[in-house]
């Protein structure tokens, strides 16, 4: 029987993870990525619950653990920079057991290196058109090249071009905020510490994974859905004079080459496939950065989709198995992301004051671990809300 060929759009996290499992199951994967090479930028991401088990089955868990950020503390500060409270990072951020936190660029490199020998990568190109018939899909790339594949997988993120080509315009669910993340070249004196500062409708955070390493800065602000012609100007308008070290961060914007700026949005779709095209990761079910679960959904989704394709000779049956096996897990994480979006951007001074008081007094509470476990329980439940198929490729 001819080996089935699968084109995957996107070389971020979901795409290479799927390519890994497709090869293990005897399918032939090609990954196309519009960037000229692996993306170097990115922020820290969490790998929790079922996703850690997927990494273990890939044999990549130890590599990922070696790249763990090692973040130690989370600190909340006032406008004058005074510390409100400092707490243990893993405890407060809901990481338990074998959960990991790594820089996105490190995990991308690990997944790419694990697949580079057996997977064809096409950098600097992307899907232009899809022409499906009964036997496969003819894909025309922006480079002008045309090739045939049995199946096409869109793993190309929140604003998926593959999703648009197969499904048309799918409206995103806006969660009422925008987020920006960028590097600050100056050393902020942060050693594996993350600092948070809030004002009504705005939140700023900064962290570094070691002394002397350039810090990552994030800015989140409440806003109805709209377009911004100049994100840098918008950030300056909304955050100037806020306090702490925010004006320093804004002054560094002109020298930033890898500014990330996007809406806090989710993708909600009644179906993740149409014909021979199926969506994976953020392209299908982005939970938004507020959930902290996008990476985990990508890894688990790739595992479940590959298993379904290996278990079924008909793609219709495989896509149905994929959706039925993952839907409850996705819905749980989407709901968690919606809940956390409102917590990320405080509505008023009373809410901020109440939160700060709780953080300041929590470190003296003998039951602080139990309290934080209770608060973070919904995250752990969402991270483990799936039964993984057995590793048939082992």
Backbone torsions as a table, in degrees:
resi	resn	phi	psi	omega
1	UNK	NA	138.7	-179.5
2	UNK	-65.5	135.5	178.7
3	UNK	-65.8	127.9	-178.8
4	UNK	-69.5	138.9	-179.3
5	UNK	-107.9	138.5	-177.4
6	UNK	-130.9	125.3	173.2
7	UNK	-95.2	128.3	178.6
8	UNK	-113.8	124.1	176.7
9	UNK	-94.7	114.5	178.4
10	UNK	118.0	121.0	179.9
11	UNK	-110.9	33.4	177.7
12	UNK	-78.3	-104.6	179.3
13	UNK	-111.9	-49.5	-176.5
14	UNK	-63.1	-42.0	-176.6
15	UNK	-61.1	-56.6	178.0
16	UNK	-62.7	-33.9	177.3
17	UNK	-62.3	-42.6	177.5
18	UNK	-66.0	-42.3	179.2
19	UNK	-57.8	-39.5	178.3
20	UNK	-57.9	-51.0	-175.7
21	UNK	-72.2	-33.0	177.0
22	UNK	-61.5	-43.5	177.7
23	UNK	-62.3	-42.1	178.9
24	UNK	-60.2	-31.5	-178.4
25	UNK	-92.7	2.5	175.5
26	UNK	89.1	16.0	175.8
27	UNK	-100.2	156.8	-176.5
28	UNK	-102.4	120.9	-175.2
29	UNK	-112.6	139.3	169.7
30	UNK	-122.3	131.4	179.7
31	UNK	-112.5	125.2	176.4
32	UNK	-109.9	135.9	-176.2
33	UNK	-137.8	125.8	-176.3
34	UNK	-68.2	-27.3	176.7
35	UNK	-68.3	150.6	-178.0
36	UNK	-71.1	-16.4	179.6
37	UNK	-159.3	177.1	175.7
38	UNK	-56.6	139.3	-179.2
39	UNK	-74.1	132.5	-177.0
40	UNK	-88.8	-25.9	-175.4
41	UNK	-76.4	-170.9	177.5
42	UNK	124.7	169.6	-175.6
43	UNK	-118.2	-177.2	179.9
44	UNK	-80.6	144.3	-177.6
45	UNK	-130.0	154.4	179.6
46	UNK	-101.6	146.3	173.1
47	UNK	-124.1	111.8	-170.9
48	UNK	-127.3	156.4	168.2
49	UNK	53.1	-123.1	-176.3
50	UNK	-58.8	-30.7	-178.8
51	UNK	-65.9	-32.6	177.0
52	UNK	-66.3	-35.0	177.0
53	UNK	-66.4	-37.7	176.9
54	UNK	-61.9	-45.2	178.3
55	UNK	-60.8	-37.3	178.8
56	UNK	-65.2	-41.4	179.3
57	UNK	-68.2	-23.9	175.6
58	UNK	-80.1	-13.2	-175.2
59	UNK	76.4	20.1	-175.2
60	UNK	-114.1	2.3	-175.0
61	UNK	-63.0	-43.4	-177.4
62	UNK	-65.3	-36.8	175.5
63	UNK	-63.2	-42.7	178.9
64	UNK	-66.4	-38.9	179.6
65	UNK	-65.3	-36.1	177.5
66	UNK	-65.2	-22.7	179.8
67	UNK	-97.0	6.3	-179.3
68	UNK	-55.0	141.5	-176.8
69	UNK	-64.4	-25.9	-178.6
70	UNK	67.8	22.7	179.3
71	UNK	-58.2	134.8	-172.9
72	UNK	-108.8	-38.3	-173.8
73	UNK	-136.7	154.9	171.6
74	UNK	-121.2	128.9	-176.9
75	UNK	-123.6	138.8	173.2
76	UNK	-108.2	134.2	-176.9
77	UNK	-124.9	163.6	175.7
78	UNK	-96.0	177.2	-177.5
79	UNK	-60.4	-31.5	179.9
80	UNK	-86.6	4.7	179.7
81	UNK	89.3	-5.8	178.5
82	UNK	-65.4	142.3	-176.5
83	UNK	-80.3	131.7	175.0
84	UNK	-89.1	-45.9	-179.7
85	UNK	-164.4	150.6	173.8
86	UNK	-129.7	127.8	-176.1
87	UNK	-132.8	163.3	-179.1
88	UNK	-66.0	128.7	-172.3
89	UNK	-64.1	-51.1	-176.7
90	UNK	-60.3	-40.0	-179.2
91	UNK	-65.1	-49.9	-174.7
92	UNK	-70.3	-34.0	-176.8
93	UNK	-88.7	6.4	172.1
94	UNK	78.1	20.8	177.1
95	UNK	-90.1	128.6	-176.1
96	UNK	-134.1	152.2	173.9
97	UNK	59.0	-119.5	-176.9
98	UNK	-91.2	7.6	179.4
99	UNK	-58.9	147.7	-177.6
100	UNK	-127.2	158.4	168.6
101	UNK	-132.3	121.2	-177.8
102	UNK	-133.4	160.7	172.2
103	UNK	-72.1	138.0	-176.5
104	UNK	-56.5	-40.0	-178.5
105	UNK	-64.3	-32.8	177.6
106	UNK	-68.4	-43.1	179.9
107	UNK	-68.1	-38.1	176.4
108	UNK	-58.7	-44.3	-179.9
109	UNK	-65.3	-40.7	179.5
110	UNK	-61.2	-45.7	-178.8
111	UNK	-68.0	-40.3	178.7
112	UNK	-64.1	-46.4	-177.8
113	UNK	-63.7	-30.4	179.8
114	UNK	-75.1	-13.6	-175.9
115	UNK	-119.5	-11.7	-170.6
116	UNK	-59.6	-33.9	-177.2
117	UNK	-70.9	-35.4	-171.8
118	UNK	-108.6	-2.4	-176.6
119	UNK	-121.5	137.7	175.0
120	UNK	-82.7	124.0	177.3
121	UNK	-110.2	131.2	176.5
122	UNK	-116.7	97.0	179.5
123	UNK	-88.6	154.9	178.1
124	UNK	73.6	26.6	-179.4
125	UNK	-148.5	168.2	179.2
126	UNK	-160.3	167.9	179.5
127	UNK	-73.6	133.1	174.5
128	UNK	-102.9	-55.0	179.3
129	UNK	-137.2	155.0	176.6
130	UNK	-122.4	128.3	178.6
131	UNK	-126.3	100.7	-173.5
132	UNK	-95.4	143.4	171.6
133	UNK	-135.9	-170.9	-174.2
134	UNK	-65.6	-22.7	-173.6
135	UNK	-107.0	-10.0	-177.6
136	UNK	168.7	-163.8	-178.2
137	UNK	-129.4	126.6	171.8
138	UNK	-91.1	121.7	-177.1
139	UNK	-109.3	125.3	171.8
140	UNK	-102.8	128.4	-178.3
141	UNK	-95.3	161.6	179.4
142	UNK	-63.2	-22.2	177.2
143	UNK	-73.5	-12.1	-176.8
144	UNK	101.3	-15.4	178.4
145	UNK	-66.4	147.6	177.8
146	UNK	-130.4	132.3	-179.8
147	UNK	-144.5	161.2	179.1
148	UNK	-105.4	140.0	175.8
149	UNK	-138.8	154.1	175.6
150	UNK	-73.1	-39.0	-177.0
151	UNK	-141.3	156.6	176.4
152	UNK	-128.7	134.0	179.2
153	UNK	-118.8	124.8	175.0
154	UNK	-92.1	107.9	176.7
155	UNK	-123.4	41.9	-170.4
156	UNK	-110.4	34.3	163.6
157	UNK	85.3	-175.8	-175.4
158	UNK	-53.8	-42.1	-177.3
159	UNK	-102.3	45.2	-172.6
160	UNK	-52.3	122.6	174.8
161	UNK	-72.7	-32.6	178.5
162	UNK	-66.6	-41.5	177.6
163	UNK	-59.8	-42.4	180.0
164	UNK	-65.0	-40.0	-178.6
165	UNK	-66.8	-35.7	-175.5
166	UNK	-92.3	-33.5	-173.1
167	UNK	-114.9	-7.2	-171.4
168	UNK	78.9	-166.4	-179.8
169	UNK	-73.1	124.2	176.8
170	UNK	-111.6	114.3	-178.3
171	UNK	-65.0	138.7	177.0
172	UNK	-84.5	155.8	174.2
173	UNK	-94.1	105.8	-178.2
174	UNK	-75.9	132.3	-176.9
175	UNK	-100.3	15.6	171.1
176	UNK	86.6	16.8	-178.3
177	UNK	-156.0	163.9	173.6
178	UNK	-124.2	150.8	-178.2
179	UNK	-132.2	141.6	175.6
180	UNK	-132.4	141.1	178.1
181	UNK	-136.8	136.1	-179.6
182	UNK	-155.9	164.2	178.3
183	UNK	-85.0	144.5	171.8
184	UNK	-115.0	117.0	-173.7
185	UNK	-65.2	-30.1	-178.2
186	UNK	-70.1	146.7	175.6
187	UNK	-78.0	119.5	-179.7
188	UNK	-87.3	1.3	-178.4
189	UNK	75.9	20.5	-179.6
190	UNK	-96.4	122.7	178.8
191	UNK	-114.0	97.3	-179.1
192	UNK	52.6	43.0	179.9
193	UNK	-129.1	140.9	175.3
194	UNK	-115.5	131.2	-175.6
195	UNK	-116.1	134.4	179.6
196	UNK	-118.4	140.1	176.4
197	UNK	-140.4	130.0	-175.3
198	UNK	-126.5	150.2	170.6
199	UNK	-141.7	162.7	-178.2
200	UNK	-51.6	121.4	178.1
201	UNK	77.3	4.0	-177.3
202	UNK	-143.5	147.8	175.2
203	UNK	-146.4	137.2	178.8
204	UNK	-125.3	138.2	174.8
205	UNK	-136.6	154.0	178.6
206	UNK	-145.9	144.0	178.0
207	UNK	-153.3	158.6	173.9
208	UNK	-140.3	144.1	-177.4
209	UNK	-90.3	8.9	176.7
210	UNK	173.9	161.4	-179.7
211	UNK	-62.5	134.2	178.2
212	UNK	81.9	-6.5	179.2
213	UNK	-86.5	130.9	-179.6
214	UNK	-52.0	138.8	-176.9
215	UNK	-81.8	153.6	168.4
216	UNK	-97.9	135.7	178.4
217	UNK	-120.4	136.1	176.7
218	UNK	-122.2	141.6	176.8
219	UNK	-131.0	128.9	-178.9
220	UNK	-125.9	133.9	177.8
221	UNK	-140.3	145.6	178.3
222	UNK	-74.0	137.8	179.0
223	UNK	-168.9	142.7	168.2
224	UNK	-65.3	164.1	-178.0
225	UNK	-65.9	129.3	178.9
226	UNK	-162.3	173.5	176.6
227	UNK	-106.7	148.1	-179.0
228	UNK	-122.4	119.5	-178.3
229	UNK	-68.5	-34.3	-176.9
230	UNK	-136.2	92.6	-177.9
231	UNK	-56.3	-39.0	-179.9
232	UNK	-62.1	-44.0	178.6
233	UNK	-63.8	-37.7	-180.0
234	UNK	-66.1	-41.3	178.1
235	UNK	-63.2	-42.3	179.1
236	UNK	-63.7	-41.5	-178.6
237	UNK	-63.6	-40.6	-173.9
238	UNK	-84.7	-26.8	-171.8
239	UNK	-113.4	-9.9	-178.4
240	UNK	-58.8	133.9	177.7
241	UNK	75.2	12.4	-176.2
242	UNK	-68.0	-32.4	-177.9
243	UNK	119.8	-173.8	-175.5
244	UNK	51.9	-127.7	-179.3
245	UNK	-112.2	21.1	-172.6
246	UNK	-62.3	-39.2	179.7
247	UNK	-64.1	-30.7	175.0
248	UNK	-64.2	-42.2	-179.8
249	UNK	-64.5	-41.9	179.7
250	UNK	-64.5	-35.5	179.5
251	UNK	-65.7	-24.3	-178.2
252	UNK	-84.2	-7.5	-173.5
253	UNK	-60.7	-37.2	-176.7
254	UNK	-62.3	-27.0	-179.9
255	UNK	-92.6	6.6	-177.1
256	UNK	-88.8	125.2	178.6
257	UNK	-96.4	-23.4	-172.0
258	UNK	-117.5	45.9	-179.7
259	UNK	-65.2	125.4	172.7
260	UNK	-100.2	126.5	180.0
261	UNK	-146.0	120.9	-177.7
262	UNK	-160.1	166.9	176.1
263	UNK	-76.1	153.7	169.3
264	UNK	-85.3	99.3	-173.5
265	UNK	-136.7	159.1	176.5
266	UNK	-120.8	156.4	173.0
267	UNK	-108.1	123.0	178.1
268	UNK	-125.7	118.0	-177.0
269	UNK	-133.1	137.8	177.7
270	UNK	-68.6	-26.5	175.8
271	UNK	-139.5	147.6	-179.4
272	UNK	-104.7	5.4	-179.4
273	UNK	-139.4	154.2	173.4
274	UNK	-147.8	115.6	-176.7
275	UNK	61.4	-123.5	-178.5
276	UNK	-98.2	12.3	179.7
277	UNK	-111.7	132.3	179.8
278	UNK	-134.1	148.7	-178.3
279	UNK	-106.1	152.3	-175.3
280	UNK	-142.7	144.9	175.4
281	UNK	66.9	-143.3	-176.4
282	UNK	-57.2	-30.4	-179.7
283	UNK	-61.7	-30.1	-177.0
284	UNK	-101.9	-38.5	-170.7
285	UNK	-152.8	55.2	177.8
286	UNK	-61.3	123.9	-179.5
287	UNK	-89.6	-4.1	-177.5
288	UNK	81.6	154.5	179.5
289	UNK	-59.2	-22.3	-179.1
290	UNK	-63.4	-23.9	-178.0
291	UNK	-80.5	-28.8	-172.8
292	UNK	67.7	15.3	-172.8
293	UNK	-118.8	6.4	-178.3
294	UNK	-60.7	-42.5	179.9
295	UNK	-65.9	-42.8	179.9
296	UNK	-64.0	-41.7	177.3
297	UNK	-62.9	-36.9	178.9
298	UNK	-64.7	-45.1	-178.3
299	UNK	-67.8	-45.6	180.0
300	UNK	-67.7	-42.2	179.0
301	UNK	-60.0	-41.9	178.8
302	UNK	-61.8	-40.9	-179.9
303	UNK	-64.9	-46.3	-177.2
304	UNK	-68.4	-40.5	179.2
305	UNK	-64.3	-45.5	-179.7
306	UNK	-63.0	-40.9	178.4
307	UNK	-62.6	-41.1	-180.0
308	UNK	-64.9	-41.1	178.9
309	UNK	-65.7	-36.3	-180.0
310	UNK	-73.7	-25.7	-176.2
311	UNK	-86.6	-14.8	-173.3
312	UNK	-130.1	136.5	176.8
313	UNK	-81.7	-23.7	179.5
314	UNK	-99.3	129.5	-176.1
315	UNK	-66.5	-30.3	178.3
316	UNK	-60.6	-44.0	179.4
317	UNK	-67.3	-40.8	-179.9
318	UNK	-62.0	-45.5	-179.1
319	UNK	-65.7	-34.6	176.9
320	UNK	-66.0	-41.8	176.8
321	UNK	-62.9	-42.3	178.5
322	UNK	-58.2	-48.2	-177.6
323	UNK	-68.8	-43.4	-178.6
324	UNK	-67.8	-32.8	-179.5
325	UNK	-76.8	-20.3	-172.8
326	UNK	-115.4	-16.3	-169.7
327	UNK	-57.7	-46.7	-177.1
328	UNK	-64.0	-39.2	178.1
329	UNK	-63.1	-44.8	178.9
330	UNK	-63.1	-47.2	-177.7
331	UNK	-61.3	-38.2	179.1
332	UNK	-63.5	-40.9	-178.7
333	UNK	-76.4	-33.7	174.2
334	UNK	-63.1	-42.6	179.1
335	UNK	-63.0	-39.5	178.6
336	UNK	-65.9	-40.7	178.2
337	UNK	-61.4	-39.3	177.9
338	UNK	-65.4	-40.1	178.8
339	UNK	-63.7	-44.3	-174.9
340	UNK	-74.8	-23.1	-179.5
341	UNK	-60.1	-40.7	179.8
342	UNK	-70.4	-27.3	178.7
343	UNK	-76.5	-27.3	-176.7
344	UNK	-69.6	-33.7	-177.1
345	UNK	-116.4	97.3	-176.6
346	UNK	-63.7	142.8	-175.0
347	UNK	-80.8	-31.4	-176.1
348	UNK	-158.1	175.3	-176.7
349	UNK	-65.4	-33.3	179.5
350	UNK	-63.3	-43.6	178.5
351	UNK	-63.5	-42.4	178.7
352	UNK	-64.6	-44.4	179.8
353	UNK	-61.7	-41.1	179.0
354	UNK	-64.1	-43.8	178.6
355	UNK	-63.1	-44.2	-179.0
356	UNK	-63.9	-39.7	178.0
357	UNK	-62.4	-42.6	179.4
358	UNK	-62.7	-40.8	179.4
359	UNK	-68.6	-39.7	-178.1
360	UNK	-64.9	-37.7	-177.2
361	UNK	-89.0	-18.6	-175.0
362	UNK	-62.0	-38.3	-175.5
363	UNK	-65.4	-18.4	178.3
364	UNK	-93.8	-6.9	-175.5
365	UNK	-81.5	122.7	-179.2
366	UNK	-65.0	-14.8	-179.7
367	UNK	-105.4	23.3	-173.2
368	UNK	-61.8	-38.0	-179.8
369	UNK	-64.2	-43.2	179.4
370	UNK	-64.9	-37.4	179.5
371	UNK	-65.5	-46.6	-179.4
372	UNK	-67.2	-38.0	176.7
373	UNK	-59.9	-38.5	179.1
374	UNK	-66.6	-41.2	-179.1
375	UNK	-67.6	-38.7	-176.0
376	UNK	-91.7	1.6	-179.7
377	UNK	-58.0	-41.4	177.8
378	UNK	-59.0	-33.3	177.6
379	UNK	-66.9	-45.7	179.5
380	UNK	-65.0	-36.8	177.4
381	UNK	-64.4	-42.8	178.9
382	UNK	-65.0	-38.8	-177.1
383	UNK	-68.7	-20.1	-176.6
384	UNK	-117.0	14.3	-173.4
385	UNK	-83.7	46.6	-179.9
386	UNK	-154.2	144.0	173.1
387	UNK	-103.3	112.2	-177.8
388	UNK	-73.0	137.7	171.9
389	UNK	-60.5	154.6	178.6
390	UNK	-64.6	157.0	-176.9
391	UNK	-80.3	84.1	-178.5
392	UNK	-67.5	-17.7	-177.9
393	UNK	-85.9	-7.4	-176.2
394	UNK	-68.9	NA	NA
